[in-house]
Amino acid sequence: MRKLLPLLFIVGSIATAQAQDTTAVRQACGDEVRSLCAGIMPGGGRIKQCMIEKFDQLSDACRSAVKDAKAQKGGK
């Protein structure tokens, strides 16, 4: 159990960081998603793909949030 606790802490920290990244992107990009990707059904990465295709139309704040989230994930 002692060896498991640090692992659980790390996994929890990663999940928290990813959730914060997602929240930041949603806050910064919500208007763009609603306007630029209005006809896109969520799921299967379709919204993400729409945002990639419309990247040049995103606000500076949204682009910055997306870039930050990508950097937190190791650029994947």
Biopython code that builds the backbone (N, CA, C, O; Angstrom):
import numpy as np
from Bio.PDB.StructureBuilder import StructureBuilder

atoms = [
    (1, "MET", "N", (0.828, -1.201, 0.000)),
    (1, "MET", "CA", (0.000, 0.000, 0.000)),
    (1, "MET", "C", (0.865, 1.254, 0.000)),
    (1, "MET", "O", (0.518, 2.238, -0.653)),
    (2, "ARG", "N", (1.981, 1.237, 0.718)),
    (2, "ARG", "CA", (2.856, 2.413, 0.759)),
    (2, "ARG", "C", (3.423, 2.745, -0.620)),
    (2, "ARG", "O", (3.608, 3.918, -0.946)),
    (3, "LYS", "N", (3.696, 1.732, -1.424)),
    (3, "LYS", "CA", (4.224, 1.974, -2.762)),
    (3, "LYS", "C", (3.131, 2.478, -3.703)),
    (3, "LYS", "O", (3.414, 3.161, -4.687)),
    (4, "LEU", "N", (1.921, 2.144, -3.402)),
    (4, "LEU", "CA", (0.794, 2.532, -4.244)),
    (4, "LEU", "C", (0.403, 3.995, -4.052)),
    (4, "LEU", "O", (-0.044, 4.637, -5.002)),
    (5, "LEU", "N", (0.560, 4.526, -2.863)),
    (5, "LEU", "CA", (0.138, 5.902, -2.582)),
    (5, "LEU", "C", (0.856, 6.938, -3.441)),
    (5, "LEU", "O", (0.195, 7.820, -3.989)),
    (6, "PRO", "N", (2.185, 6.871, -3.584)),
    (6, "PRO", "CA", (2.829, 7.864, -4.461)),
    (6, "PRO", "C", (2.347, 7.767, -5.904)),
    (6, "PRO", "O", (2.185, 8.787, -6.574)),
    (7, "LEU", "N", (2.118, 6.556, -6.381)),
    (7, "LEU", "CA", (1.619, 6.376, -7.736)),
    (7, "LEU", "C", (0.237, 6.998, -7.894)),
    (7, "LEU", "O", (-0.038, 7.662, -8.893)),
    (8, "LEU", "N", (-0.633, 6.782, -6.910)),
    (8, "LEU", "CA", (-1.965, 7.370, -6.955)),
    (8, "LEU", "C", (-1.895, 8.894, -6.933)),
    (8, "LEU", "O", (-2.669, 9.569, -7.612)),
    (9, "PHE", "N", (-0.966, 9.428, -6.152)),
    (9, "PHE", "CA", (-0.785, 10.878, -6.088)),
    (9, "PHE", "C", (-0.361, 11.422, -7.448)),
    (9, "PHE", "O", (-0.884, 12.444, -7.895)),
    (10, "ILE", "N", (0.571, 10.757, -8.104)),
    (10, "ILE", "CA", (1.053, 11.201, -9.413)),
    (10, "ILE", "C", (-0.064, 11.147, -10.443)),
    (10, "ILE", "O", (-0.268, 12.096, -11.199)),
    (11, "VAL", "N", (-0.782, 10.036, -10.469)),
    (11, "VAL", "CA", (-1.892, 9.895, -11.414)),
    (11, "VAL", "C", (-2.948, 10.969, -11.156)),
    (11, "VAL", "O", (-3.474, 11.567, -12.095)),
    (12, "GLY", "N", (-3.254, 11.211, -9.887)),
    (12, "GLY", "CA", (-4.224, 12.246, -9.539)),
    (12, "GLY", "C", (-3.758, 13.626, -9.958)),
    (12, "GLY", "O", (-4.558, 14.439, -10.420)),
    (13, "SER", "N", (-2.464, 13.901, -9.801)),
    (13, "SER", "CA", (-1.909, 15.194, -10.193)),
    (13, "SER", "C", (-1.991, 15.390, -11.698)),
    (13, "SER", "O", (-2.318, 16.480, -12.170)),
    (14, "ILE", "N", (-1.696, 14.339, -12.451)),
    (14, "ILE", "CA", (-1.774, 14.417, -13.905)),
    (14, "ILE", "C", (-3.217, 14.664, -14.333)),
    (14, "ILE", "O", (-3.482, 15.505, -15.192)),
    (15, "ALA", "N", (-4.134, 13.936, -13.736)),
    (15, "ALA", "CA", (-5.549, 14.106, -14.081)),
    (15, "ALA", "C", (-6.024, 15.516, -13.759)),
    (15, "ALA", "O", (-6.786, 16.107, -14.524)),
    (16, "THR", "N", (-5.574, 16.059, -12.626)),
    (16, "THR", "CA", (-5.954, 17.418, -12.244)),
    (16, "THR", "C", (-5.401, 18.427, -13.238)),
    (16, "THR", "O", (-6.107, 19.350, -13.641)),
    (17, "ALA", "N", (-4.151, 18.261, -13.635)),
    (17, "ALA", "CA", (-3.537, 19.172, -14.607)),
    (17, "ALA", "C", (-4.272, 19.113, -15.940)),
    (17, "ALA", "O", (-4.513, 20.147, -16.563)),
    (18, "GLN", "N", (-4.631, 17.907, -16.381)),
    (18, "GLN", "CA", (-5.362, 17.778, -17.640)),
    (18, "GLN", "C", (-6.740, 18.421, -17.543)),
    (18, "GLN", "O", (-7.199, 19.053, -18.494)),
    (19, "ALA", "N", (-7.398, 18.264, -16.404)),
    (19, "ALA", "CA", (-8.716, 18.870, -16.213)),
    (19, "ALA", "C", (-8.606, 20.390, -16.232)),
    (19, "ALA", "O", (-9.469, 21.066, -16.791)),
    (20, "GLN", "N", (-7.545, 20.937, -15.621)),
    (20, "GLN", "CA", (-7.346, 22.387, -15.625)),
    (20, "GLN", "C", (-7.076, 22.886, -17.029)),
    (20, "GLN", "O", (-7.575, 23.942, -17.418)),
    (21, "ASP", "N", (-6.278, 22.129, -17.808)),
    (21, "ASP", "CA", (-6.011, 22.499, -19.193)),
    (21, "ASP", "C", (-7.303, 22.525, -19.993)),
    (21, "ASP", "O", (-7.550, 23.457, -20.759)),
    (22, "THR", "N", (-8.124, 21.500, -19.813)),
    (22, "THR", "CA", (-9.393, 21.413, -20.532)),
    (22, "THR", "C", (-10.297, 22.576, -20.157)),
    (22, "THR", "O", (-10.948, 23.162, -21.022)),
    (23, "THR", "N", (-10.343, 22.912, -18.878)),
    (23, "THR", "CA", (-11.165, 24.025, -18.424)),
    (23, "THR", "C", (-10.673, 25.335, -19.032)),
    (23, "THR", "O", (-11.479, 26.151, -19.479)),
    (24, "ALA", "N", (-9.366, 25.540, -19.050)),
    (24, "ALA", "CA", (-8.811, 26.769, -19.617)),
    (24, "ALA", "C", (-9.146, 26.890, -21.098)),
    (24, "ALA", "O", (-9.494, 27.970, -21.574)),
    (25, "VAL", "N", (-9.040, 25.792, -21.816)),
    (25, "VAL", "CA", (-9.363, 25.810, -23.247)),
    (25, "VAL", "C", (-10.853, 26.072, -23.444)),
    (25, "VAL", "O", (-11.237, 26.857, -24.311)),
    (26, "ARG", "N", (-11.683, 25.425, -22.651)),
    (26, "ARG", "CA", (-13.131, 25.649, -22.785)),
    (26, "ARG", "C", (-13.499, 27.094, -22.500)),
    (26, "ARG", "O", (-14.336, 27.670, -23.196)),
    (27, "GLN", "N", (-12.882, 27.686, -21.483)),
    (27, "GLN", "CA", (-13.190, 29.080, -21.150)),
    (27, "GLN", "C", (-12.711, 30.019, -22.246)),
    (27, "GLN", "O", (-13.418, 30.953, -22.623)),
    (28, "ALA", "N", (-11.514, 29.773, -22.756)),
    (28, "ALA", "CA", (-10.938, 30.670, -23.757)),
    (28, "ALA", "C", (-11.533, 30.469, -25.141)),
    (28, "ALA", "O", (-11.564, 31.401, -25.944)),
    (29, "CYS", "N", (-12.004, 29.263, -25.427)),
    (29, "CYS", "CA", (-12.428, 28.931, -26.792)),
    (29, "CYS", "C", (-13.917, 28.657, -26.951)),
    (29, "CYS", "O", (-14.374, 28.339, -28.049)),
    (30, "GLY", "N", (-14.665, 28.775, -25.886)),
    (30, "GLY", "CA", (-16.078, 28.423, -25.943)),
    (30, "GLY", "C", (-16.841, 29.139, -27.044)),
    (30, "GLY", "O", (-17.613, 28.517, -27.775)),
    (31, "ASP", "N", (-16.628, 30.448, -27.166)),
    (31, "ASP", "CA", (-17.350, 31.214, -28.194)),
    (31, "ASP", "C", (-16.969, 30.761, -29.602)),
    (31, "ASP", "O", (-17.824, 30.643, -30.480)),
    (32, "GLU", "N", (-15.668, 30.508, -29.807)),
    (32, "GLU", "CA", (-15.206, 30.063, -31.119)),
    (32, "GLU", "C", (-15.766, 28.692, -31.471)),
    (32, "GLU", "O", (-16.175, 28.457, -32.608)),
    (33, "VAL", "N", (-15.783, 27.799, -30.507)),
    (33, "VAL", "CA", (-16.322, 26.462, -30.760)),
    (33, "VAL", "C", (-17.789, 26.568, -31.153)),
    (33, "VAL", "O", (-18.241, 25.922, -32.098)),
    (34, "ARG", "N", (-18.522, 27.389, -30.415)),
    (34, "ARG", "CA", (-19.952, 27.545, -30.713)),
    (34, "ARG", "C", (-20.197, 28.190, -32.087)),
    (34, "ARG", "O", (-21.164, 27.851, -32.768)),
    (35, "SER", "N", (-19.329, 29.109, -32.487)),
    (35, "SER", "CA", (-19.563, 29.785, -33.767)),
    (35, "SER", "C", (-18.894, 29.063, -34.944)),
    (35, "SER", "O", (-19.528, 28.867, -35.981)),
    (36, "LEU", "N", (-17.649, 28.675, -34.801)),
    (36, "LEU", "CA", (-16.926, 28.074, -35.920)),
    (36, "LEU", "C", (-17.247, 26.596, -36.128)),
    (36, "LEU", "O", (-17.153, 26.086, -37.244)),
    (37, "CYS", "N", (-17.623, 25.918, -35.058)),
    (37, "CYS", "CA", (-17.873, 24.471, -35.136)),
    (37, "CYS", "C", (-19.321, 24.147, -34.774)),
    (37, "CYS", "O", (-19.612, 23.080, -34.233)),
    (38, "ALA", "N", (-20.215, 25.071, -35.077)),
    (38, "ALA", "CA", (-21.617, 24.951, -34.658)),
    (38, "ALA", "C", (-22.293, 23.670, -35.149)),
    (38, "ALA", "O", (-23.090, 23.086, -34.414)),
    (39, "GLY", "N", (-22.005, 23.227, -36.344)),
    (39, "GLY", "CA", (-22.680, 22.059, -36.889)),
    (39, "GLY", "C", (-21.993, 20.741, -36.598)),
    (39, "GLY", "O", (-22.407, 19.699, -37.107)),
    (40, "ILE", "N", (-20.948, 20.774, -35.784)),
    (40, "ILE", "CA", (-20.160, 19.573, -35.516)),
    (40, "ILE", "C", (-20.714, 18.854, -34.290)),
    (40, "ILE", "O", (-20.892, 19.463, -33.235)),
    (41, "MET", "N", (-20.985, 17.571, -34.428)),
    (41, "MET", "CA", (-21.470, 16.771, -33.306)),
    (41, "MET", "C", (-20.277, 16.386, -32.416)),
    (41, "MET", "O", (-19.292, 15.837, -32.909)),
    (42, "PRO", "N", (-20.361, 16.668, -31.117)),
    (42, "PRO", "CA", (-19.264, 16.317, -30.213)),
    (42, "PRO", "C", (-19.018, 14.810, -30.165)),
    (42, "PRO", "O", (-19.919, 14.001, -30.387)),
    (43, "GLY", "N", (-17.777, 14.468, -29.869)),
    (43, "GLY", "CA", (-17.393, 13.066, -29.731)),
    (43, "GLY", "C", (-16.465, 12.638, -30.850)),
    (43, "GLY", "O", (-16.530, 13.150, -31.968)),
    (44, "GLY", "N", (-15.611, 11.700, -30.532)),
    (44, "GLY", "CA", (-14.715, 11.152, -31.532)),
    (44, "GLY", "C", (-13.650, 12.114, -32.019)),
    (44, "GLY", "O", (-13.048, 11.889, -33.068)),
    (45, "GLY", "N", (-13.406, 13.190, -31.268)),
    (45, "GLY", "CA", (-12.383, 14.154, -31.659)),
    (45, "GLY", "C", (-12.822, 15.126, -32.744)),
    (45, "GLY", "O", (-11.995, 15.838, -33.313)),
    (46, "ARG", "N", (-14.119, 15.157, -33.033)),
    (46, "ARG", "CA", (-14.595, 16.016, -34.116)),
    (46, "ARG", "C", (-14.446, 17.510, -33.810)),
    (46, "ARG", "O", (-14.093, 18.291, -34.693)),
    (47, "ILE", "N", (-14.712, 17.904, -32.575)),
    (47, "ILE", "CA", (-14.552, 19.321, -32.195)),
    (47, "ILE", "C", (-13.078, 19.703, -32.265)),
    (47, "ILE", "O", (-12.731, 20.766, -32.778)),
    (48, "LYS", "N", (-12.225, 18.845, -31.755)),
    (48, "LYS", "CA", (-10.784, 19.098, -31.807)),
    (48, "LYS", "C", (-10.332, 19.264, -33.256)),
    (48, "LYS", "O", (-9.573, 20.181, -33.571)),
    (49, "GLN", "N", (-10.792, 18.387, -34.128)),
    (49, "GLN", "CA", (-10.426, 18.475, -35.543)),
    (49, "GLN", "C", (-10.936, 19.770, -36.159)),
    (49, "GLN", "O", (-10.231, 20.403, -36.945)),
    (50, "CYS", "N", (-12.142, 20.163, -35.812)),
    (50, "CYS", "CA", (-12.689, 21.424, -36.304)),
    (50, "CYS", "C", (-11.811, 22.592, -35.863)),
    (50, "CYS", "O", (-11.511, 23.486, -36.654)),
    (51, "MET", "N", (-11.405, 22.579, -34.599)),
    (51, "MET", "CA", (-10.563, 23.668, -34.095)),
    (51, "MET", "C", (-9.209, 23.697, -34.796)),
    (51, "MET", "O", (-8.660, 24.770, -35.046)),
    (52, "ILE", "N", (-8.671, 22.528, -35.112)),
    (52, "ILE", "CA", (-7.403, 22.465, -35.847)),
    (52, "ILE", "C", (-7.585, 23.078, -37.236)),
    (52, "ILE", "O", (-6.758, 23.867, -37.693)),
    (53, "GLU", "N", (-8.669, 22.706, -37.893)),
    (53, "GLU", "CA", (-8.930, 23.219, -39.239)),
    (53, "GLU", "C", (-9.178, 24.722, -39.250)),
    (53, "GLU", "O", (-8.865, 25.393, -40.233)),
    (54, "LYS", "N", (-9.737, 25.254, -38.169)),
    (54, "LYS", "CA", (-10.075, 26.677, -38.087)),
    (54, "LYS", "C", (-9.079, 27.457, -37.226)),
    (54, "LYS", "O", (-9.366, 28.580, -36.811)),
    (55, "PHE", "N", (-7.916, 26.870, -36.956)),
    (55, "PHE", "CA", (-6.955, 27.446, -36.016)),
    (55, "PHE", "C", (-6.638, 28.910, -36.330)),
    (55, "PHE", "O", (-6.512, 29.724, -35.416)),
    (56, "ASP", "N", (-6.509, 29.246, -37.606)),
    (56, "ASP", "CA", (-6.164, 30.621, -37.978)),
    (56, "ASP", "C", (-7.289, 31.610, -37.695)),
    (56, "ASP", "O", (-7.068, 32.821, -37.714)),
    (57, "GLN", "N", (-8.505, 31.102, -37.432)),
    (57, "GLN", "CA", (-9.647, 31.968, -37.134)),
    (57, "GLN", "C", (-9.880, 32.133, -35.631)),
    (57, "GLN", "O", (-10.739, 32.915, -35.225)),
    (58, "LEU", "N", (-9.131, 31.410, -34.808)),
    (58, "LEU", "CA", (-9.315, 31.469, -33.355)),
    (58, "LEU", "C", (-8.745, 32.754, -32.791)),
    (58, "LEU", "O", (-7.815, 33.330, -33.356)),
    (59, "SER", "N", (-9.298, 33.201, -31.685)),
    (59, "SER", "CA", (-8.775, 34.392, -31.011)),
    (59, "SER", "C", (-7.392, 34.094, -30.448)),
    (59, "SER", "O", (-7.007, 32.935, -30.292)),
    (60, "ASP", "N", (-6.657, 35.149, -30.149)),
    (60, "ASP", "CA", (-5.330, 34.973, -29.557)),
    (60, "ASP", "C", (-5.410, 34.233, -28.228)),
    (60, "ASP", "O", (-4.563, 33.390, -27.931)),
    (61, "ALA", "N", (-6.429, 34.548, -27.427)),
    (61, "ALA", "CA", (-6.586, 33.893, -26.123)),
    (61, "ALA", "C", (-6.845, 32.404, -26.293)),
    (61, "ALA", "O", (-6.300, 31.589, -25.548)),
    (62, "CYS", "N", (-7.658, 32.051, -27.248)),
    (62, "CYS", "CA", (-7.970, 30.649, -27.493)),
    (62, "CYS", "C", (-6.733, 29.914, -28.006)),
    (62, "CYS", "O", (-6.409, 28.827, -27.529)),
    (63, "ARG", "N", (-6.053, 30.506, -28.968)),
    (63, "ARG", "CA", (-4.832, 29.868, -29.491)),
    (63, "ARG", "C", (-3.802, 29.666, -28.393)),
    (63, "ARG", "O", (-3.147, 28.626, -28.331)),
    (64, "SER", "N", (-3.660, 30.651, -27.535)),
    (64, "SER", "CA", (-2.713, 30.555, -26.432)),
    (64, "SER", "C", (-3.092, 29.420, -25.480)),
    (64, "SER", "O", (-2.227, 28.658, -25.050)),
    (65, "ALA", "N", (-4.378, 29.306, -25.150)),
    (65, "ALA", "CA", (-4.841, 28.237, -24.253)),
    (65, "ALA", "C", (-4.614, 26.870, -24.883)),
    (65, "ALA", "O", (-4.216, 25.929, -24.196)),
    (66, "VAL", "N", (-4.865, 26.754, -26.187)),
    (66, "VAL", "CA", (-4.650, 25.483, -26.889)),
    (66, "VAL", "C", (-3.170, 25.118, -26.882)),
    (66, "VAL", "O", (-2.807, 23.970, -26.627)),
    (67, "LYS", "N", (-2.313, 26.110, -27.165)),
    (67, "LYS", "CA", (-0.866, 25.862, -27.176)),
    (67, "LYS", "C", (-0.372, 25.471, -25.790)),
    (67, "LYS", "O", (0.454, 24.567, -25.664)),
    (68, "ASP", "N", (-0.866, 26.138, -24.748)),
    (68, "ASP", "CA", (-0.472, 25.803, -23.375)),
    (68, "ASP", "C", (-0.892, 24.388, -23.012)),
    (68, "ASP", "O", (-0.116, 23.640, -22.418)),
    (69, "ALA", "N", (-2.112, 24.022, -23.365)),
    (69, "ALA", "CA", (-2.605, 22.675, -23.067)),
    (69, "ALA", "C", (-1.783, 21.626, -23.801)),
    (69, "ALA", "O", (-1.477, 20.568, -23.250)),
    (70, "LYS", "N", (-1.428, 21.924, -25.044)),
    (70, "LYS", "CA", (-0.612, 21.001, -25.828)),
    (70, "LYS", "C", (0.772, 20.846, -25.196)),
    (70, "LYS", "O", (1.306, 19.739, -25.130)),
    (71, "ALA", "N", (1.348, 21.950, -24.735)),
    (71, "ALA", "CA", (2.664, 21.903, -24.104)),
    (71, "ALA", "C", (2.626, 21.095, -22.813)),
    (71, "ALA", "O", (3.574, 20.372, -22.506)),
    (72, "GLN", "N", (1.526, 21.214, -22.047)),
    (72, "GLN", "CA", (1.384, 20.456, -20.810)),
    (72, "GLN", "C", (1.307, 18.953, -21.077)),
    (72, "GLN", "O", (1.707, 18.144, -20.240)),
    (73, "LYS", "N", (0.797, 18.593, -22.236)),
    (73, "LYS", "CA", (0.677, 17.185, -22.601)),
    (73, "LYS", "C", (1.951, 16.668, -23.255)),
    (73, "LYS", "O", (2.007, 15.522, -23.700)),
    (74, "GLY", "N", (2.963, 17.510, -23.311)),
    (74, "GLY", "CA", (4.226, 17.094, -23.926)),
    (74, "GLY", "C", (4.242, 17.257, -25.423)),
    (74, "GLY", "O", (5.025, 16.607, -26.115)),
    (75, "GLY", "N", (3.376, 18.126, -25.932)),
    (75, "GLY", "CA", (3.375, 18.408, -27.355)),
    (75, "GLY", "C", (2.703, 17.353, -28.202)),
    (75, "GLY", "O", (2.844, 17.369, -29.424)),
    (76, "LYS", "N", (1.981, 16.440, -27.592)),
    (76, "LYS", "CA", (1.331, 15.367, -28.348)),
    (76, "LYS", "C", (0.055, 15.852, -28.981)),
    (76, "LYS", "O", (-0.630, 15.084, -29.658)),
]
sb = StructureBuilder()
sb.init_structure("model")
sb.init_model(0)
sb.init_chain("A")
sb.init_seg("    ")
for serial, (resi, resn, name, xyz) in enumerate(atoms, 1):
    if name == "N":
        sb.init_residue(resn, " ", resi, " ")
    sb.init_atom(name, np.array(xyz, "f"), 0.0, 1.0, " ", f" {name:<3s}", serial, name[0])
structure = sb.get_structure()
